[in-house]
Amino acid sequence: MNATFYYWLEISFTEVRPNADLLKEPGRPRTTRIQNEMDWKESSQSLRCTVYKVEGHNRRTCPQRASSSSRH
């Protein structure tokens, strides 16, 4: 065998790179559905706590629920 013989032959080629404009964006894809009147939101109501029925906060951020954790 010749000392200059390589097991894998060297191949010359041009570098191929993907088109940056066609790459998928990260995150959840936006919907392609056309929205109509049924999808429009009406004016949102203020927060109302479902535990104590008080406006201004919800069940998750209820200040009284945190202090009385034995109730729930």
mmCIF file as Biopython writes it, N, C-alpha, C and O atoms, coordinates in Angstrom:
data_model
#
loop_
_atom_site.group_PDB
_atom_site.id
_atom_site.type_symbol
_atom_site.label_atom_id
_atom_site.label_alt_id
_atom_site.label_comp_id
_atom_site.label_asym_id
_atom_site.label_entity_id
_atom_site.label_seq_id
_atom_site.pdbx_PDB_ins_code
_atom_site.Cartn_x
_atom_site.Cartn_y
_atom_site.Cartn_z
_atom_site.occupancy
_atom_site.B_iso_or_equiv
_atom_site.auth_seq_id
_atom_site.auth_asym_id
_atom_site.pdbx_PDB_model_num
ATOM 1   N N  . MET A ? 1  ? 0.825   -1.199 0.000  1.0 0.0 1  A 1 
ATOM 2   C CA . MET A ? 1  ? 0.000   0.000  0.000  1.0 0.0 1  A 1 
ATOM 3   C C  . MET A ? 1  ? 0.862   1.251  0.000  1.0 0.0 1  A 1 
ATOM 4   O O  . MET A ? 1  ? 1.960   1.289  0.554  1.0 0.0 1  A 1 
ATOM 5   N N  . ASN A ? 2  ? 0.338   2.230  -0.618 1.0 0.0 2  A 1 
ATOM 6   C CA . ASN A ? 2  ? 1.032   3.502  -0.687 1.0 0.0 2  A 1 
ATOM 7   C C  . ASN A ? 2  ? 0.754   4.293  0.592  1.0 0.0 2  A 1 
ATOM 8   O O  . ASN A ? 2  ? -0.360  4.232  1.112  1.0 0.0 2  A 1 
ATOM 9   N N  . ALA A ? 3  ? 1.710   5.014  1.100  1.0 0.0 3  A 1 
ATOM 10  C CA . ALA A ? 3  ? 1.554   5.784  2.334  1.0 0.0 3  A 1 
ATOM 11  C C  . ALA A ? 3  ? 0.628   6.981  2.148  1.0 0.0 3  A 1 
ATOM 12  O O  . ALA A ? 3  ? 0.083   7.492  3.127  1.0 0.0 3  A 1 
ATOM 13  N N  . THR A ? 4  ? 0.442   7.432  0.921  1.0 0.0 4  A 1 
ATOM 14  C CA . THR A ? 4  ? -0.426  8.584  0.682  1.0 0.0 4  A 1 
ATOM 15  C C  . THR A ? 4  ? -1.880  8.171  0.457  1.0 0.0 4  A 1 
ATOM 16  O O  . THR A ? 4  ? -2.737  9.031  0.254  1.0 0.0 4  A 1 
ATOM 17  N N  . PHE A ? 5  ? -2.171  6.870  0.491  1.0 0.0 5  A 1 
ATOM 18  C CA . PHE A ? 5  ? -3.537  6.390  0.300  1.0 0.0 5  A 1 
ATOM 19  C C  . PHE A ? 5  ? -4.342  6.631  1.573  1.0 0.0 5  A 1 
ATOM 20  O O  . PHE A ? 5  ? -3.891  6.287  2.665  1.0 0.0 5  A 1 
ATOM 21  N N  . TYR A ? 6  ? -5.499  7.203  1.443  1.0 0.0 6  A 1 
ATOM 22  C CA . TYR A ? 6  ? -6.368  7.470  2.583  1.0 0.0 6  A 1 
ATOM 23  C C  . TYR A ? 6  ? -7.541  6.505  2.536  1.0 0.0 6  A 1 
ATOM 24  O O  . TYR A ? 6  ? -8.037  6.163  1.462  1.0 0.0 6  A 1 
ATOM 25  N N  . TYR A ? 7  ? -7.970  6.078  3.686  1.0 0.0 7  A 1 
ATOM 26  C CA . TYR A ? 7  ? -9.101  5.156  3.757  1.0 0.0 7  A 1 
ATOM 27  C C  . TYR A ? 7  ? -10.357 5.810  3.192  1.0 0.0 7  A 1 
ATOM 28  O O  . TYR A ? 7  ? -11.074 5.218  2.385  1.0 0.0 7  A 1 
ATOM 29  N N  . TRP A ? 8  ? -10.612 7.059  3.638  1.0 0.0 8  A 1 
ATOM 30  C CA . TRP A ? 8  ? -11.746 7.815  3.113  1.0 0.0 8  A 1 
ATOM 31  C C  . TRP A ? 8  ? -11.203 8.831  2.116  1.0 0.0 8  A 1 
ATOM 32  O O  . TRP A ? 8  ? -10.302 9.611  2.423  1.0 0.0 8  A 1 
ATOM 33  N N  . LEU A ? 9  ? -11.756 8.802  0.951  1.0 0.0 9  A 1 
ATOM 34  C CA . LEU A ? 9  ? -11.306 9.738  -0.066 1.0 0.0 9  A 1 
ATOM 35  C C  . LEU A ? 9  ? -11.810 11.133 0.273  1.0 0.0 9  A 1 
ATOM 36  O O  . LEU A ? 9  ? -12.916 11.301 0.787  1.0 0.0 9  A 1 
ATOM 37  N N  . GLU A ? 10 ? -10.994 12.115 -0.019 1.0 0.0 10 A 1 
ATOM 38  C CA . GLU A ? 10 ? -11.409 13.503 0.222  1.0 0.0 10 A 1 
ATOM 39  C C  . GLU A ? 10 ? -12.342 13.943 -0.895 1.0 0.0 10 A 1 
ATOM 40  O O  . GLU A ? 10 ? -12.046 13.742 -2.073 1.0 0.0 10 A 1 
ATOM 41  N N  . ILE A ? 11 ? -13.459 14.538 -0.528 1.0 0.0 11 A 1 
ATOM 42  C CA . ILE A ? 11 ? -14.433 15.006 -1.494 1.0 0.0 11 A 1 
ATOM 43  C C  . ILE A ? 11 ? -14.562 16.510 -1.336 1.0 0.0 11 A 1 
ATOM 44  O O  . ILE A ? 11 ? -14.734 17.018 -0.228 1.0 0.0 11 A 1 
ATOM 45  N N  . SER A ? 12 ? -14.481 17.197 -2.424 1.0 0.0 12 A 1 
ATOM 46  C CA . SER A ? 12 ? -14.651 18.652 -2.360 1.0 0.0 12 A 1 
ATOM 47  C C  . SER A ? 12 ? -16.085 18.972 -2.770 1.0 0.0 12 A 1 
ATOM 48  O O  . SER A ? 12 ? -16.592 18.438 -3.756 1.0 0.0 12 A 1 
ATOM 49  N N  . PHE A ? 13 ? -16.722 19.836 -2.017 1.0 0.0 13 A 1 
ATOM 50  C CA . PHE A ? 13 ? -18.093 20.242 -2.302 1.0 0.0 13 A 1 
ATOM 51  C C  . PHE A ? 13 ? -18.299 21.653 -1.780 1.0 0.0 13 A 1 
ATOM 52  O O  . PHE A ? 13 ? -17.521 22.160 -0.971 1.0 0.0 13 A 1 
ATOM 53  N N  . THR A ? 14 ? -19.349 22.263 -2.255 1.0 0.0 14 A 1 
ATOM 54  C CA . THR A ? 14 ? -19.676 23.599 -1.766 1.0 0.0 14 A 1 
ATOM 55  C C  . THR A ? 14 ? -20.543 23.469 -0.525 1.0 0.0 14 A 1 
ATOM 56  O O  . THR A ? 14 ? -21.325 22.526 -0.403 1.0 0.0 14 A 1 
ATOM 57  N N  . GLU A ? 15 ? -20.405 24.404 0.385  1.0 0.0 15 A 1 
ATOM 58  C CA . GLU A ? 15 ? -21.156 24.362 1.639  1.0 0.0 15 A 1 
ATOM 59  C C  . GLU A ? 15 ? -22.618 24.733 1.377  1.0 0.0 15 A 1 
ATOM 60  O O  . GLU A ? 15 ? -22.907 25.746 0.739  1.0 0.0 15 A 1 
ATOM 61  N N  . VAL A ? 16 ? -23.519 23.913 1.870  1.0 0.0 16 A 1 
ATOM 62  C CA . VAL A ? 16 ? -24.949 24.145 1.685  1.0 0.0 16 A 1 
ATOM 63  C C  . VAL A ? 16 ? -25.525 24.659 2.993  1.0 0.0 16 A 1 
ATOM 64  O O  . VAL A ? 16 ? -25.349 24.042 4.043  1.0 0.0 16 A 1 
ATOM 65  N N  . ARG A ? 17 ? -26.212 25.790 2.927  1.0 0.0 17 A 1 
ATOM 66  C CA . ARG A ? 17 ? -26.843 26.374 4.109  1.0 0.0 17 A 1 
ATOM 67  C C  . ARG A ? 17 ? -28.328 26.550 3.848  1.0 0.0 17 A 1 
ATOM 68  O O  . ARG A ? 17 ? -28.724 26.846 2.721  1.0 0.0 17 A 1 
ATOM 69  N N  . PRO A ? 18 ? -29.169 26.370 4.884  1.0 0.0 18 A 1 
ATOM 70  C CA . PRO A ? 18 ? -30.612 26.556 4.682  1.0 0.0 18 A 1 
ATOM 71  C C  . PRO A ? 18 ? -30.960 28.028 4.494  1.0 0.0 18 A 1 
ATOM 72  O O  . PRO A ? 18 ? -30.265 28.917 4.987  1.0 0.0 18 A 1 
ATOM 73  N N  . ASN A ? 19 ? -32.041 28.262 3.779  1.0 0.0 19 A 1 
ATOM 74  C CA . ASN A ? 19 ? -32.523 29.623 3.561  1.0 0.0 19 A 1 
ATOM 75  C C  . ASN A ? 19 ? -33.116 30.138 4.872  1.0 0.0 19 A 1 
ATOM 76  O O  . ASN A ? 19 ? -34.051 29.539 5.402  1.0 0.0 19 A 1 
ATOM 77  N N  . ALA A ? 20 ? -32.593 31.220 5.388  1.0 0.0 20 A 1 
ATOM 78  C CA . ALA A ? 20 ? -33.032 31.750 6.686  1.0 0.0 20 A 1 
ATOM 79  C C  . ALA A ? 20 ? -34.483 32.221 6.643  1.0 0.0 20 A 1 
ATOM 80  O O  . ALA A ? 20 ? -35.158 32.214 7.673  1.0 0.0 20 A 1 
ATOM 81  N N  . ASP A ? 21 ? -34.976 32.628 5.477  1.0 0.0 21 A 1 
ATOM 82  C CA . ASP A ? 21 ? -36.361 33.098 5.366  1.0 0.0 21 A 1 
ATOM 83  C C  . ASP A ? 21 ? -37.363 31.958 5.472  1.0 0.0 21 A 1 
ATOM 84  O O  . ASP A ? 21 ? -38.519 32.189 5.829  1.0 0.0 21 A 1 
ATOM 85  N N  . LEU A ? 22 ? -36.947 30.738 5.172  1.0 0.0 22 A 1 
ATOM 86  C CA . LEU A ? 22 ? -37.859 29.600 5.178  1.0 0.0 22 A 1 
ATOM 87  C C  . LEU A ? 22 ? -37.793 28.779 6.464  1.0 0.0 22 A 1 
ATOM 88  O O  . LEU A ? 22 ? -38.549 27.821 6.623  1.0 0.0 22 A 1 
ATOM 89  N N  . LEU A ? 23 ? -36.902 29.140 7.378  1.0 0.0 23 A 1 
ATOM 90  C CA . LEU A ? 23 ? -36.783 28.391 8.633  1.0 0.0 23 A 1 
ATOM 91  C C  . LEU A ? 23 ? -37.991 28.642 9.517  1.0 0.0 23 A 1 
ATOM 92  O O  . LEU A ? 23 ? -38.562 29.733 9.493  1.0 0.0 23 A 1 
ATOM 93  N N  . LYS A ? 24 ? -38.381 27.657 10.286 1.0 0.0 24 A 1 
ATOM 94  C CA . LYS A ? 24 ? -39.529 27.755 11.174 1.0 0.0 24 A 1 
ATOM 95  C C  . LYS A ? 24 ? -39.191 28.645 12.363 1.0 0.0 24 A 1 
ATOM 96  O O  . LYS A ? 24 ? -38.122 28.524 12.961 1.0 0.0 24 A 1 
ATOM 97  N N  . GLU A ? 25 ? -40.103 29.526 12.691 1.0 0.0 25 A 1 
ATOM 98  C CA . GLU A ? 25 ? -39.917 30.414 13.838 1.0 0.0 25 A 1 
ATOM 99  C C  . GLU A ? 25 ? -40.132 29.637 15.134 1.0 0.0 25 A 1 
ATOM 100 O O  . GLU A ? 25 ? -40.921 28.693 15.147 1.0 0.0 25 A 1 
ATOM 101 N N  . PRO A ? 26 ? -39.456 30.003 16.223 1.0 0.0 26 A 1 
ATOM 102 C CA . PRO A ? 26 ? -39.676 29.317 17.496 1.0 0.0 26 A 1 
ATOM 103 C C  . PRO A ? 26 ? -41.023 29.711 18.091 1.0 0.0 26 A 1 
ATOM 104 O O  . PRO A ? 26 ? -41.519 30.810 17.846 1.0 0.0 26 A 1 
ATOM 105 N N  . GLY A ? 27 ? -41.610 28.814 18.870 1.0 0.0 27 A 1 
ATOM 106 C CA . GLY A ? 27 ? -42.862 29.108 19.547 1.0 0.0 27 A 1 
ATOM 107 C C  . GLY A ? 27 ? -44.066 28.532 18.834 1.0 0.0 27 A 1 
ATOM 108 O O  . GLY A ? 27 ? -43.939 27.874 17.801 1.0 0.0 27 A 1 
ATOM 109 N N  . ARG A ? 28 ? -45.227 28.785 19.393 1.0 0.0 28 A 1 
ATOM 110 C CA . ARG A ? 28 ? -46.474 28.269 18.837 1.0 0.0 28 A 1 
ATOM 111 C C  . ARG A ? 28 ? -46.847 29.056 17.575 1.0 0.0 28 A 1 
ATOM 112 O O  . ARG A ? 28 ? -46.808 30.286 17.582 1.0 0.0 28 A 1 
ATOM 113 N N  . PRO A ? 29 ? -47.205 28.361 16.500 1.0 0.0 29 A 1 
ATOM 114 C CA . PRO A ? 29 ? -47.563 29.079 15.277 1.0 0.0 29 A 1 
ATOM 115 C C  . PRO A ? 29 ? -48.884 29.834 15.423 1.0 0.0 29 A 1 
ATOM 116 O O  . PRO A ? 29 ? -49.787 29.391 16.133 1.0 0.0 29 A 1 
ATOM 117 N N  . ARG A ? 30 ? -48.983 30.959 14.757 1.0 0.0 30 A 1 
ATOM 118 C CA . ARG A ? 30 ? -50.210 31.761 14.799 1.0 0.0 30 A 1 
ATOM 119 C C  . ARG A ? 30 ? -51.278 31.075 13.976 1.0 0.0 30 A 1 
ATOM 120 O O  . ARG A ? 30 ? -50.975 30.373 13.012 1.0 0.0 30 A 1 
ATOM 121 N N  . THR A ? 31 ? -52.533 31.280 14.359 1.0 0.0 31 A 1 
ATOM 122 C CA . THR A ? 31 ? -53.638 30.659 13.653 1.0 0.0 31 A 1 
ATOM 123 C C  . THR A ? 31 ? -53.848 31.329 12.293 1.0 0.0 31 A 1 
ATOM 124 O O  . THR A ? 31 ? -53.604 32.525 12.129 1.0 0.0 31 A 1 
ATOM 125 N N  . THR A ? 32 ? -54.299 30.544 11.338 1.0 0.0 32 A 1 
ATOM 126 C CA . THR A ? 32 ? -54.560 31.084 10.008 1.0 0.0 32 A 1 
ATOM 127 C C  . THR A ? 32 ? -56.054 31.227 9.766  1.0 0.0 32 A 1 
ATOM 128 O O  . THR A ? 32 ? -56.470 31.621 8.676  1.0 0.0 32 A 1 
ATOM 129 N N  . ARG A ? 33 ? -56.868 30.908 10.775 1.0 0.0 33 A 1 
ATOM 130 C CA . ARG A ? 33 ? -58.309 30.989 10.626 1.0 0.0 33 A 1 
ATOM 131 C C  . ARG A ? 33 ? -58.753 32.444 10.616 1.0 0.0 33 A 1 
ATOM 132 O O  . ARG A ? 33 ? -58.248 33.260 11.387 1.0 0.0 33 A 1 
ATOM 133 N N  . ILE A ? 34 ? -59.691 32.762 9.749  1.0 0.0 34 A 1 
ATOM 134 C CA . ILE A ? 34 ? -60.218 34.123 9.674  1.0 0.0 34 A 1 
ATOM 135 C C  . ILE A ? 34 ? -61.252 34.298 10.780 1.0 0.0 34 A 1 
ATOM 136 O O  . ILE A ? 34 ? -62.192 33.512 10.891 1.0 0.0 34 A 1 
ATOM 137 N N  . GLN A ? 35 ? -61.072 35.338 11.603 1.0 0.0 35 A 1 
ATOM 138 C CA . GLN A ? 35 ? -61.977 35.562 12.723 1.0 0.0 35 A 1 
ATOM 139 C C  . GLN A ? 35 ? -63.193 36.374 12.284 1.0 0.0 35 A 1 
ATOM 140 O O  . GLN A ? 35 ? -63.116 37.192 11.367 1.0 0.0 35 A 1 
ATOM 141 N N  . ASN A ? 36 ? -64.317 36.129 12.958 1.0 0.0 36 A 1 
ATOM 142 C CA . ASN A ? 36 ? -65.541 36.871 12.669 1.0 0.0 36 A 1 
ATOM 143 C C  . ASN A ? 36 ? -66.073 37.483 13.962 1.0 0.0 36 A 1 
ATOM 144 O O  . ASN A ? 36 ? -65.370 37.499 14.972 1.0 0.0 36 A 1 
ATOM 145 N N  . GLU A ? 37 ? -67.313 37.988 13.941 1.0 0.0 37 A 1 
ATOM 146 C CA . GLU A ? 37 ? -67.875 38.671 15.110 1.0 0.0 37 A 1 
ATOM 147 C C  . GLU A ? 37 ? -67.961 37.764 16.330 1.0 0.0 37 A 1 
ATOM 148 O O  . GLU A ? 37 ? -67.875 38.233 17.465 1.0 0.0 37 A 1 
ATOM 149 N N  . MET A ? 38 ? -68.131 36.477 16.100 1.0 0.0 38 A 1 
ATOM 150 C CA . MET A ? 38 ? -68.276 35.545 17.206 1.0 0.0 38 A 1 
ATOM 151 C C  . MET A ? 38 ? -66.976 35.438 18.033 1.0 0.0 38 A 1 
ATOM 152 O O  . MET A ? 38 ? -67.013 35.067 19.206 1.0 0.0 38 A 1 
ATOM 153 N N  . ASP A ? 39 ? -65.847 35.761 17.419 1.0 0.0 39 A 1 
ATOM 154 C CA . ASP A ? 39 ? -64.562 35.655 18.095 1.0 0.0 39 A 1 
ATOM 155 C C  . ASP A ? 39 ? -64.172 36.918 18.846 1.0 0.0 39 A 1 
ATOM 156 O O  . ASP A ? 39 ? -63.225 36.900 19.633 1.0 0.0 39 A 1 
ATOM 157 N N  . TRP A ? 40 ? -64.893 38.024 18.612 1.0 0.0 40 A 1 
ATOM 158 C CA . TRP A ? 40 ? -64.544 39.269 19.270 1.0 0.0 40 A 1 
ATOM 159 C C  . TRP A ? 40 ? -64.927 39.211 20.733 1.0 0.0 40 A 1 
ATOM 160 O O  . TRP A ? 40 ? -65.981 38.687 21.092 1.0 0.0 40 A 1 
ATOM 161 N N  . LYS A ? 41 ? -64.054 39.760 21.582 1.0 0.0 41 A 1 
ATOM 162 C CA . LYS A ? 41 ? -64.331 39.803 23.016 1.0 0.0 41 A 1 
ATOM 163 C C  . LYS A ? 41 ? -65.146 41.041 23.350 1.0 0.0 41 A 1 
ATOM 164 O O  . LYS A ? 41 ? -64.885 42.132 22.842 1.0 0.0 41 A 1 
ATOM 165 N N  . GLU A ? 42 ? -66.121 40.858 24.197 1.0 0.0 42 A 1 
ATOM 166 C CA . GLU A ? 42 ? -66.829 42.017 24.726 1.0 0.0 42 A 1 
ATOM 167 C C  . GLU A ? 42 ? -66.019 42.576 25.876 1.0 0.0 42 A 1 
ATOM 168 O O  . GLU A ? 42 ? -65.018 41.984 26.279 1.0 0.0 42 A 1 
ATOM 169 N N  . SER A ? 43 ? -66.446 43.717 26.411 1.0 0.0 43 A 1 
ATOM 170 C CA . SER A ? 43 ? -65.689 44.319 27.499 1.0 0.0 43 A 1 
ATOM 171 C C  . SER A ? 43 ? -65.600 43.333 28.665 1.0 0.0 43 A 1 
ATOM 172 O O  . SER A ? 43 ? -66.593 42.753 29.103 1.0 0.0 43 A 1 
ATOM 173 N N  . SER A ? 44 ? -64.383 43.173 29.138 1.0 0.0 44 A 1 
ATOM 174 C CA . SER A ? 44 ? -64.183 42.177 30.198 1.0 0.0 44 A 1 
ATOM 175 C C  . SER A ? 44 ? -64.711 42.694 31.533 1.0 0.0 44 A 1 
ATOM 176 O O  . SER A ? 44 ? -64.627 43.886 31.828 1.0 0.0 44 A 1 
ATOM 177 N N  . GLN A ? 45 ? -65.244 41.795 32.320 1.0 0.0 45 A 1 
ATOM 178 C CA . GLN A ? 45 ? -65.743 42.159 33.633 1.0 0.0 45 A 1 
ATOM 179 C C  . GLN A ? 45 ? -64.566 42.226 34.603 1.0 0.0 45 A 1 
ATOM 180 O O  . GLN A ? 45 ? -63.508 41.649 34.351 1.0 0.0 45 A 1 
ATOM 181 N N  . SER A ? 46 ? -64.763 42.932 35.708 1.0 0.0 46 A 1 
ATOM 182 C CA . SER A ? 46 ? -63.695 43.021 36.687 1.0 0.0 46 A 1 
ATOM 183 C C  . SER A ? 46 ? -63.517 41.677 37.376 1.0 0.0 46 A 1 
ATOM 184 O O  . SER A ? 46 ? -64.415 40.835 37.363 1.0 0.0 46 A 1 
ATOM 185 N N  . LEU A ? 47 ? -62.361 41.488 37.972 1.0 0.0 47 A 1 
ATOM 186 C CA . LEU A ? 47 ? -62.083 40.235 38.668 1.0 0.0 47 A 1 
ATOM 187 C C  . LEU A ? 47 ? -63.044 40.040 39.836 1.0 0.0 47 A 1 
ATOM 188 O O  . LEU A ? 47 ? -63.397 40.993 40.530 1.0 0.0 47 A 1 
ATOM 189 N N  . ARG A ? 48 ? -63.458 38.803 40.040 1.0 0.0 48 A 1 
ATOM 190 C CA . ARG A ? 48 ? -64.329 38.496 41.163 1.0 0.0 48 A 1 
ATOM 191 C C  . ARG A ? 48 ? -63.833 37.202 41.795 1.0 0.0 48 A 1 
ATOM 192 O O  . ARG A ? 48 ? -63.646 36.192 41.116 1.0 0.0 48 A 1 
ATOM 193 N N  . CYS A ? 49 ? -63.623 37.250 43.101 1.0 0.0 49 A 1 
ATOM 194 C CA . CYS A ? 49 ? -63.158 36.085 43.842 1.0 0.0 49 A 1 
ATOM 195 C C  . CYS A ? 49 ? -64.289 35.071 43.923 1.0 0.0 49 A 1 
ATOM 196 O O  . CYS A ? 49 ? -65.393 35.409 44.350 1.0 0.0 49 A 1 
ATOM 197 N N  . THR A ? 50 ? -64.024 33.813 43.513 1.0 0.0 50 A 1 
ATOM 198 C CA . THR A ? 50 ? -65.069 32.785 43.568 1.0 0.0 50 A 1 
ATOM 199 C C  . THR A ? 50 ? -65.216 32.200 44.960 1.0 0.0 50 A 1 
ATOM 200 O O  . THR A ? 50 ? -66.176 31.474 45.216 1.0 0.0 50 A 1 
ATOM 201 N N  . VAL A ? 51 ? -64.304 32.491 45.859 1.0 0.0 51 A 1 
ATOM 202 C CA . VAL A ? 51 ? -64.391 31.972 47.226 1.0 0.0 51 A 1 
ATOM 203 C C  . VAL A ? 51 ? -65.256 32.889 48.086 1.0 0.0 51 A 1 
ATOM 204 O O  . VAL A ? 51 ? -66.192 32.440 48.747 1.0 0.0 51 A 1 
ATOM 205 N N  . TYR A ? 52 ? -64.925 34.198 48.065 1.0 0.0 52 A 1 
ATOM 206 C CA . TYR A ? 52 ? -65.621 35.148 48.927 1.0 0.0 52 A 1 
ATOM 207 C C  . TYR A ? 52 ? -66.541 36.099 48.168 1.0 0.0 52 A 1 
ATOM 208 O O  . TYR A ? 52 ? -67.151 36.972 48.785 1.0 0.0 52 A 1 
ATOM 209 N N  . LYS A ? 53 ? -66.658 35.953 46.838 1.0 0.0 53 A 1 
ATOM 210 C CA . LYS A ? 53 ? -67.540 36.780 45.991 1.0 0.0 53 A 1 
ATOM 211 C C  . LYS A ? 53 ? -67.241 38.268 46.113 1.0 0.0 53 A 1 
ATOM 212 O O  . LYS A ? 53 ? -68.159 39.088 46.123 1.0 0.0 53 A 1 
ATOM 213 N N  . VAL A ? 54 ? -65.976 38.617 46.204 1.0 0.0 54 A 1 
ATOM 214 C CA . VAL A ? 54 ? -65.542 40.007 46.327 1.0 0.0 54 A 1 
ATOM 215 C C  . VAL A ? 54 ? -64.845 40.399 45.035 1.0 0.0 54 A 1 
ATOM 216 O O  . VAL A ? 54 ? -64.083 39.607 44.479 1.0 0.0 54 A 1 
ATOM 217 N N  . GLU A ? 55 ? -65.096 41.624 44.544 1.0 0.0 55 A 1 
ATOM 218 C CA . GLU A ? 55 ? -64.434 42.105 43.336 1.0 0.0 55 A 1 
ATOM 219 C C  . GLU A ? 55 ? -63.050 42.631 43.658 1.0 0.0 55 A 1 
ATOM 220 O O  . GLU A ? 55 ? -62.773 43.034 44.787 1.0 0.0 55 A 1 
ATOM 221 N N  . GLY A ? 56 ? -62.178 42.624 42.651 1.0 0.0 56 A 1 
ATOM 222 C CA . GLY A ? 56 ? -60.845 43.195 42.811 1.0 0.0 56 A 1 
ATOM 223 C C  . GLY A ? 56 ? -59.737 42.156 42.822 1.0 0.0 56 A 1 
ATOM 224 O O  . GLY A ? 56 ? -58.574 42.505 42.619 1.0 0.0 56 A 1 
ATOM 225 N N  . HIS A ? 57 ? -60.057 40.911 43.051 1.0 0.0 57 A 1 
ATOM 226 C CA . HIS A ? 57 ? -59.055 39.849 42.994 1.0 0.0 57 A 1 
ATOM 227 C C  . HIS A ? 57 ? -59.754 38.555 42.587 1.0 0.0 57 A 1 
ATOM 228 O O  . HIS A ? 57 ? -60.982 38.496 42.527 1.0 0.0 57 A 1 
ATOM 229 N N  . ASN A ? 58 ? -58.975 37.535 42.313 1.0 0.0 58 A 1 
ATOM 230 C CA . ASN A ? 58 ? -59.560 36.245 41.963 1.0 0.0 58 A 1 
ATOM 231 C C  . ASN A ? 58 ? -59.204 35.218 43.031 1.0 0.0 58 A 1 
ATOM 232 O O  . ASN A ? 58 ? -58.564 35.551 44.029 1.0 0.0 58 A 1 
ATOM 233 N N  . ARG A ? 59 ? -59.609 33.989 42.827 1.0 0.0 59 A 1 
ATOM 234 C CA . ARG A ? 59 ? -59.384 32.953 43.833 1.0 0.0 59 A 1 
ATOM 235 C C  . ARG A ? 59 ? -57.894 32.716 44.079 1.0 0.0 59 A 1 
ATOM 236 O O  . ARG A ? 59 ? -57.466 32.470 45.207 1.0 0.0 59 A 1 
ATOM 237 N N  . ARG A ? 60 ? -57.126 32.795 43.017 1.0 0.0 60 A 1 
ATOM 238 C CA . ARG A ? 60 ? -55.693 32.532 43.131 1.0 0.0 60 A 1 
ATOM 239 C C  . ARG A ? 60 ? -54.979 33.604 43.942 1.0 0.0 60 A 1 
ATOM 240 O O  . ARG A ? 60 ? -54.057 33.303 44.701 1.0 0.0 60 A 1 
ATOM 241 N N  . THR A ? 61 ? -55.403 34.857 43.784 1.0 0.0 61 A 1 
ATOM 242 C CA . THR A ? 61 ? -54.731 35.957 44.478 1.0 0.0 61 A 1 
ATOM 243 C C  . THR A ? 61 ? -55.514 36.448 45.694 1.0 0.0 61 A 1 
ATOM 244 O O  . THR A ? 61 ? -55.290 37.567 46.155 1.0 0.0 61 A 1 
ATOM 245 N N  . CYS A ? 62 ? -56.409 35.648 46.209 1.0 0.0 62 A 1 
ATOM 246 C CA . CYS A ? 62 ? -57.256 36.037 47.334 1.0 0.0 62 A 1 
ATOM 247 C C  . CYS A ? 62 ? -56.407 36.214 48.597 1.0 0.0 62 A 1 
ATOM 248 O O  . CYS A ? 62 ? -55.758 35.262 49.032 1.0 0.0 62 A 1 
ATOM 249 N N  . PRO A ? 63 ? -56.397 37.409 49.193 1.0 0.0 63 A 1 
ATOM 250 C CA . PRO A ? 63 ? -55.584 37.626 50.390 1.0 0.0 63 A 1 
ATOM 251 C C  . PRO A ? 63 ? -56.160 36.901 51.612 1.0 0.0 63 A 1 
ATOM 252 O O  . PRO A ? 63 ? -55.404 36.474 52.485 1.0 0.0 63 A 1 
ATOM 253 N N  . GLN A ? 64 ? -57.472 36.759 51.683 1.0 0.0 64 A 1 
ATOM 254 C CA . GLN A ? 64 ? -58.079 36.090 52.833 1.0 0.0 64 A 1 
ATOM 255 C C  . GLN A ? 64 ? -57.873 34.581 52.758 1.0 0.0 64 A 1 
ATOM 256 O O  . GLN A ? 64 ? -57.782 33.913 53.788 1.0 0.0 64 A 1 
ATOM 257 N N  . ARG A ? 65 ? -57.801 34.052 51.564 1.0 0.0 65 A 1 
ATOM 258 C CA . ARG A ? 65 ? -57.602 32.605 51.397 1.0 0.0 65 A 1 
ATOM 259 C C  . ARG A ? 65 ? -56.211 32.205 51.886 1.0 0.0 65 A 1 
ATOM 260 O O  . ARG A ? 65 ? -56.041 31.135 52.469 1.0 0.0 65 A 1 
ATOM 261 N N  . ALA A ? 66 ? -55.221 33.058 51.651 1.0 0.0 66 A 1 
ATOM 262 C CA . ALA A ? 66 ? -53.860 32.758 52.085 1.0 0.0 66 A 1 
ATOM 263 C C  . ALA A ? 66 ? -53.752 32.739 53.587 1.0 0.0 66 A 1 
ATOM 264 O O  . ALA A ? 66 ? -53.017 31.926 54.148 1.0 0.0 66 A 1 
ATOM 265 N N  . SER A ? 67 ? -54.490 33.644 54.263 1.0 0.0 67 A 1 
ATOM 266 C CA . SER A ? 67 ? -54.413 33.685 55.721 1.0 0.0 67 A 1 
ATOM 267 C C  . SER A ? 67 ? -55.221 32.575 56.368 1.0 0.0 67 A 1 
ATOM 268 O O  . SER A ? 67 ? -54.873 32.104 57.451 1.0 0.0 67 A 1 
ATOM 269 N N  . SER A ? 68 ? -56.300 32.151 55.716 1.0 0.0 68 A 1 
ATOM 270 C CA . SER A ? 68 ? -57.123 31.076 56.281 1.0 0.0 68 A 1 
ATOM 271 C C  . SER A ? 68 ? -57.000 29.833 55.424 1.0 0.0 68 A 1 
ATOM 272 O O  . SER A ? 68 ? -57.980 29.392 54.822 1.0 0.0 68 A 1 
ATOM 273 N N  . SER A ? 69 ? -55.810 29.266 55.363 1.0 0.0 69 A 1 
ATOM 274 C CA . SER A ? 69 ? -55.574 28.103 54.510 1.0 0.0 69 A 1 
ATOM 275 C C  . SER A ? 69 ? -56.241 26.837 55.034 1.0 0.0 69 A 1 
ATOM 276 O O  . SER A ? 69 ? -56.342 25.852 54.303 1.0 0.0 69 A 1 
ATOM 277 N N  . SER A ? 70 ? -56.700 26.844 56.289 1.0 0.0 70 A 1 
ATOM 278 C CA . SER A ? 70 ? -57.353 25.670 56.831 1.0 0.0 70 A 1 
ATOM 279 C C  . SER A ? 70 ? -58.748 25.481 56.244 1.0 0.0 70 A 1 
ATOM 280 O O  . SER A ? 70 ? -59.288 24.374 56.263 1.0 0.0 70 A 1 
ATOM 281 N N  . ARG A ? 71 ? -59.338 26.569 55.716 1.0 0.0 71 A 1 
ATOM 282 C CA . ARG A ? 71 ? -60.673 26.474 55.145 1.0 0.0 71 A 1 
ATOM 283 C C  . ARG A ? 71 ? -60.661 25.697 53.833 1.0 0.0 71 A 1 
ATOM 284 O O  . ARG A ? 71 ? -61.606 24.959 53.554 1.0 0.0 71 A 1 
ATOM 285 N N  . HIS A ? 72 ? -59.602 25.848 53.011 1.0 0.0 72 A 1 
ATOM 286 C CA . HIS A ? 72 ? -59.539 25.178 51.708 1.0 0.0 72 A 1 
ATOM 287 C C  . HIS A ? 72 ? -58.298 24.340 51.677 1.0 0.0 72 A 1 
ATOM 288 O O  . HIS A ? 72 ? -58.026 23.676 50.677 1.0 0.0 72 A 1 
#
